[in-house]
Structure formats: structure tokens, C-alpha cells
Amino acid sequence: MRKWLLSFLILAALSARAQDQPEPPPVRDFRPVEGWTGRKIASTTLVGAIFASTWVDAYYTWWKDTEKPFSFYTESWLNGPHLGIDKPGHFFGTYALFKITRTVLLWGGYDRSTAFWWATGLSLFNGLQIEVGDGFTIYGFDYQDLIVDFAGVGYGMLQAEIPYLENFDFKFSYWSQTGLRTPIQFTEDYDAMTIWLSLNMHNLLPDGIADYWPRWLNLAVGYGVDDRQTRREFAISLDFNFEGFSTRSEDWLAVQRLGNLWHAPLPAVKFTTGRAPKWHLAQTH
């Protein structure tokens, strides 16, 4: 009986001591590490693969069998043959490349300055080389596309340095009605994509009201096209803020930040030119 009582008291004391130990705080950012760790090598390799895949996609989607002498081509901003969906598409493309590159490098252990400037340089170069590549095809070099490309990188840079701008994220959703016949060419399926601006309402609402709005729930507005780019579409939707869920893992933090580039299917109302507003239980694009 005494041995049992002594064991119980020891376990109770250890339990109380464990409860007194504060839990580690949630991870809000990545810690830089010195030297070439396995994670740093993996992040560097992943960034190289990402940019190589963008060039492969550009070749097979736009450039293959379309070569011609260098030429220029200019659309009318948001009133071109695609009803302007390509312009927010260009903006989001370089914005996403900047955020993906920076996040992956930070996760790998690079310091903030190194990750910032590598993400900036690679994303700007990607936008430039895509437009130069277009110049040697039937599509031509479009200075408006290049401006929008650079604007996407610019906003990513500002967002990385000005915390308040983190309340305004750009996101992407895609759902093809015809199926993924050639997955590498999904960027030309304009009817299947929507570009979203997601608002962190928990941070933007006044004190007192914000307490009733979940940290993980945003409000988003989107723009897309339909009927083979002959009708404009606008949408208002709920949206997940994955970083609203706390985590103590840098791996999960990276997943959350990358996941915040994607607009998840959630209730929405869509406004299409020439049609009545339509409610969707799960807006896919």
C-alpha cells in the first residue's frame, strides 16, 4: 500500500510539474539556419524545379510551333479578346511565384533578406523572359503584360515588408468543365479560372466586432470569364485563411502560407454578364 501511495504521489508531482511548463508559442515565422542543411538543399532544388516548370509550361502552352521574327502586340488592358482575364492572371502568376519562392527559401533556412531578393529577382526575370519569348511567337511582346507582371512582384515585395498588406491576399481557383486533357496547358483555359482578392476580415473589422469573426475565415471577391471569354464574371465568396489556424511546426506553416494562394470551394454568389445572379454552395472557379 505504501509503495502504491508513493508511486501515486510521484506521478502526481511529475504531472503537476509538466502542467506548469508553458507550451511553446505558435510559430509565426521561419528561423534562419547556418550551413547547407538537408532542408536548405531541398528548398533550393524545389525553387529550381518550380521555375523550370514555368518555362516548360510556357513552351508547350504558347511557344511550341509558333516561332516567328520578334514582334510587338498590345491589347486594350481589360478590354482585349480575353476580356482582360489574362491581366489579373499575369499579376497573380508573378505574385504567386514571388510568394512561393520566398516561402520555400525561408522554410529551407535562408535569412529574410536572401529569400526576399532571390524571390524578387527570379520572379522579375520570369516575367521578362516570358514576354520576350512571346515576342518570338505569333503572340508578340506585350508591354502591358510586362507591367502587370512586374506589378505582381511589386505587390508581393510590399506585402513582405508591410504587415498590414497581409490582410489583402490574391488567390487562384481553377475547375475545368472539359477536364484536364493536357494538364501542362491549364493556363490557357481562361473560362476555368478565377482570380480572387481575399480580405482578412478578422483583422480589418473594428475592435469588438472582430472578436465574432473567426481568424480562419476571410471574405473574397473574384473576377473571371465564361462562354469562351465572351462574358465577364464577378463573385463574392467566403474563403479560408489557413494561417488563421495556429501551428507549432515550420513545415505546417509553409503548407499554410502556400495554401493561402488557393481559393477553396466555399459558398459564393456569382454575377455573370447577361445572367441573373447565381448562388453556389461550393464555388470552384
DAMO-V961742 format. One record per residue. RES is the residue in one small letter. PSI is psi as a letter, one per 40 degrees, with the letter a starting at -180 (NA if undefined). Layout:
{{RES;PSI} {RES;PSI}}
//
This chain:
{{m;d} {r;d} {k;d} {w;d} {l;d} {l;d} {s;d} {f;d} {l;d} {i;d} {l;d} {a;d} {a;d} {l;d} {s;d} {a;d} {r;d} {a;d} {q;d} {d;d} {q;h} {p;i} {e;i} {p;i} {p;i} {p;i} {v;h} {r;e} {d;i} {f;i} {r;h} {p;i} {v;i} {e;i} {g;i} {w;g} {t;i} {g;d} {r;d} {k;d} {i;d} {a;d} {s;d} {t;d} {t;d} {l;d} {v;d} {g;d} {a;d} {i;d} {f;d} {a;d} {s;d} {t;d} {w;d} {v;d} {d;d} {a;d} {y;d} {y;d} {t;d} {w;d} {w;d} {k;h} {d;f} {t;e} {e;i} {k;i} {p;i} {f;h} {s;i} {f;i} {y;h} {t;h} {e;i} {s;g} {w;b} {l;e} {n;f} {g;a} {p;e} {h;e} {l;f} {g;e} {i;d} {d;d} {k;d} {p;d} {g;d} {h;d} {f;d} {f;d} {g;d} {t;d} {y;d} {a;d} {l;d} {f;d} {k;d} {i;d} {t;d} {r;d} {t;d} {v;d} {l;d} {l;d} {w;d} {g;e} {g;e} {y;i} {d;i} {r;d} {s;d} {t;d} {a;d} {f;d} {w;d} {w;d} {a;d} {t;d} {g;d} {l;d} {s;d} {l;d} {f;d} {n;d} {g;d} {l;d} {q;d} {i;d} {e;d} {v;d} {g;d} {d;d} {g;d} {f;e} {t;a} {i;e} {y;d} {g;i} {f;h} {d;h} {y;d} {q;d} {d;d} {l;d} {i;d} {v;d} {d;d} {f;d} {a;d} {g;d} {v;d} {g;d} {y;d} {g;d} {m;d} {l;d} {q;d} {a;d} {e;e} {i;h} {p;d} {y;d} {l;e} {e;e} {n;e} {f;g} {d;i} {f;h} {k;i} {f;h} {s;i} {y;h} {w;h} {s;h} {q;e} {t;e} {g;i} {l;g} {r;d} {t;g} {p;d} {i;e} {q;f} {f;d} {t;e} {e;e} {d;g} {y;d} {d;d} {a;e} {m;i} {t;h} {i;h} {w;i} {l;h} {s;h} {l;h} {n;g} {m;d} {h;d} {n;d} {l;d} {l;i} {p;i} {d;i} {g;d} {i;d} {a;d} {d;d} {y;e} {w;h} {p;i} {r;d} {w;e} {l;h} {n;i} {l;h} {a;i} {v;h} {g;i} {y;h} {g;a} {v;i} {d;i} {d;f} {r;f} {q;f} {t;e} {r;h} {r;i} {e;h} {f;i} {a;i} {i;h} {s;i} {l;i} {d;i} {f;h} {n;g} {f;d} {e;e} {g;e} {f;h} {s;i} {t;i} {r;e} {s;h} {e;d} {d;d} {w;d} {l;d} {a;d} {v;d} {q;d} {r;d} {l;d} {g;d} {n;e} {l;e} {w;h} {h;h} {a;i} {p;h} {l;i} {p;h} {a;i} {v;h} {k;h} {f;h} {t;h} {t;h} {g;e} {r;i} {a;i} {p;i} {k;h} {w;i} {h;h} {l;d} {a;g} {q;h} {t;d} {h;NA}}
//
